[in-house]
Each structure stands twice: as structure tokens, then as C-alpha cells.
Amino acid sequence: MVNNPLIMPCEVAVKSVVPAVKALMAQELVEKHGLKQDQVAEILGISQSAVSKYTCKVRGYAIRLDDVGEIQPLVGKMVTLIMNGVYDRTEFLSCFCQTCMAVRKTGLMCQFCQKSNHTFKMEQCDFCLASKVPKEM
């Protein structure tokens, strides 16, 4: 029997990093590009209510990414790809994964790993901190 639940960093990221990145994207699409919330909702595959909560900073801010220097250019690139209309899905997903890896390298996600697995010891794990951020495809 396994004493430590097998919870992957990507599983933790789904609940913490992905909403934070979508919140930044929603905010940029609304504020910088003037899209309406329903348009952003359709683009991001979420509800208009979720967009409203993202832009009002009610949802998607478990991890604060506003001040993480590496994140804004990556979010900006994803938004640019979206705003250009038809975009290469592989390029977009690669950029999203780079964004997630950049967040993981900051150590901001460690607290969420610890919450998801009570036996997790942050001082014994450097997986995210030591991981290499993948280069653009």
C-alpha cells in the first residue's frame, strides 16, 4: 500500500495555476483589448460569470501571478495568439505549459502540493524548482 498519495504537480496546477493564468488572460482580453465578457467566455471556454469573477479578482487568485516577471510576457503571447484569430493550437498549448512551468519554478505552487498531500514535505521536494522550462516549439 502506498503511504503517499500519488498527486502530480499538474493535478495541483489545474486547481491553482490554470485559474490564475486564465484570470490574467481574461483581464487582459477585457481591459487591453476591449472584448466583452461573453466574448472572453467563449474564447476561454468558461462562463461569462467566471470571466466576471476573474476580472473582479474574486476567482483565480489563489496564486498571485501579477508580480511574477516571467508570466506577463507569456500571458501576453497567448492573448496575442488568440487575438490574431486562427492560431496554432500546439504553439498556444506550448506557451501555456511554459507559463505553468515558470509558475512552478517560483515555488508558489508548493503550498498547494502540501495541502493536497498531508505527508508532503516541501524541504524534500525540488521537482518543480529544478525542472527546466521547455523552450518554445
C-alpha positions as CSV (number, residue, x, y, z in Angstrom):
1,M,0.0,0.0,0.0
2,V,1.2,3.5,-0.9
3,N,1.7,5.8,2.1
4,N,2.0,8.9,-0.1
5,P,-0.9,9.7,-2.4
6,L,0.3,10.0,-6.0
7,I,-0.7,13.5,-6.7
8,M,1.1,15.1,-9.6
9,P,2.2,18.7,-9.9
10,C,-0.1,19.1,-12.9
11,E,-3.1,18.0,-10.8
12,V,-2.3,20.7,-8.3
13,A,-1.7,23.2,-11.1
14,V,-5.2,22.5,-12.5
15,K,-6.7,23.9,-9.3
16,S,-4.3,26.7,-8.7
17,V,-2.2,27.8,-11.7
18,V,-4.7,27.3,-14.5
19,P,-7.4,29.5,-13.0
20,A,-4.7,32.2,-12.2
21,V,-3.5,32.2,-15.8
22,K,-7.0,32.2,-17.2
23,A,-7.8,35.1,-14.8
24,L,-4.8,37.1,-16.2
25,M,-5.8,36.3,-19.8
26,A,-9.5,37.3,-19.1
27,Q,-8.4,40.5,-17.5
28,E,-6.1,41.4,-20.5
29,L,-8.7,40.5,-23.1
30,V,-11.3,42.7,-21.4
31,E,-9.1,45.6,-20.3
32,K,-6.5,45.9,-23.0
33,H,-8.4,44.6,-26.0
34,G,-11.9,45.8,-25.1
35,L,-13.7,42.5,-25.5
36,K,-17.0,41.9,-23.8
37,Q,-17.2,39.3,-21.0
38,D,-19.3,37.0,-23.1
39,Q,-16.8,37.1,-25.9
40,V,-13.9,36.3,-23.5
41,A,-16.0,33.5,-22.0
42,E,-16.5,31.9,-25.4
43,I,-12.8,32.2,-26.2
44,L,-11.6,30.7,-22.9
45,G,-14.3,28.1,-22.8
46,I,-15.7,29.3,-19.5
47,S,-18.9,31.0,-18.4
48,Q,-19.5,34.8,-18.5
49,S,-19.9,34.6,-14.7
50,A,-16.4,33.1,-14.4
51,V,-15.0,35.9,-16.6
52,S,-16.7,38.5,-14.3
53,K,-15.2,36.8,-11.2
54,Y,-11.8,36.7,-12.9
55,T,-11.8,40.4,-13.9
56,C,-13.1,41.4,-10.4
57,K,-10.4,39.3,-8.8
58,V,-12.9,37.2,-6.9
59,R,-11.8,34.0,-8.6
60,G,-8.4,32.7,-9.9
61,Y,-6.2,34.5,-7.4
62,A,-5.2,31.6,-5.1
63,I,-1.8,32.1,-6.6
64,R,-0.9,35.8,-7.2
65,L,0.9,36.0,-10.5
66,D,0.5,39.7,-11.2
67,D,4.1,40.4,-9.9
68,V,5.8,37.3,-11.4
69,G,8.0,38.9,-14.2
70,E,8.2,35.8,-16.4
71,I,4.5,35.3,-16.5
72,Q,3.2,38.6,-18.1
73,P,5.1,38.1,-21.4
74,L,3.8,34.6,-21.7
75,V,0.2,35.6,-21.0
76,G,0.6,38.4,-23.4
77,K,1.8,36.0,-26.1
78,M,-1.2,33.7,-25.5
79,V,-3.5,36.6,-25.7
80,T,-1.8,37.8,-28.9
81,L,-2.2,34.4,-30.5
82,I,-5.9,34.4,-29.5
83,M,-6.4,38.0,-30.9
84,N,-4.8,37.1,-34.2
85,G,-7.8,34.8,-34.9
86,V,-6.8,31.4,-36.1
87,Y,-3.8,30.2,-34.1
88,D,-1.7,27.2,-33.9
89,R,-3.1,25.1,-31.0
90,T,0.3,23.4,-30.5
91,E,2.0,26.8,-30.1
92,F,-0.7,28.1,-27.7
93,L,-0.5,24.9,-25.6
94,S,3.3,25.0,-25.5
95,C,3.1,28.6,-24.3
96,F,0.5,27.7,-21.6
97,C,2.8,24.8,-20.4
98,Q,5.8,27.2,-20.3
99,T,3.7,29.6,-18.2
100,C,2.8,26.8,-15.8
101,M,6.4,25.7,-15.6
102,A,7.5,29.2,-14.9
103,V,5.0,29.5,-12.1
104,R,6.1,26.1,-10.7
105,K,9.8,27.3,-10.7
106,T,8.9,30.2,-8.4
107,G,7.8,27.8,-5.6
108,L,4.4,29.5,-5.4
109,M,2.7,26.1,-6.0
110,C,4.4,24.3,-3.2
111,Q,1.9,25.3,-0.6
112,F,-0.9,23.7,-2.7
113,C,1.0,20.5,-3.1
114,Q,1.4,20.4,0.7
115,K,-2.4,20.9,1.1
116,S,-3.2,18.2,-1.4
117,N,-0.9,15.7,0.4
118,H,-0.5,16.0,4.1
119,T,2.6,13.8,4.1
120,F,4.3,16.0,1.5
121,K,7.4,17.7,2.9
122,M,8.4,20.8,0.9
123,E,12.0,20.6,2.0
124,Q,12.3,17.1,0.5
125,C,10.9,18.1,-2.9
126,D,12.6,20.2,-5.5
127,F,10.9,18.8,-8.6
128,C,9.3,22.0,-9.7
129,L,12.2,24.2,-8.7
130,A,14.7,22.1,-10.5
131,S,12.6,21.4,-13.6
132,K,13.7,23.0,-16.8
133,V,11.1,25.3,-18.5
134,P,10.6,23.9,-22.0
135,K,11.6,26.1,-24.9
136,E,9.2,27.3,-27.5
137,M,8.2,24.9,-30.2
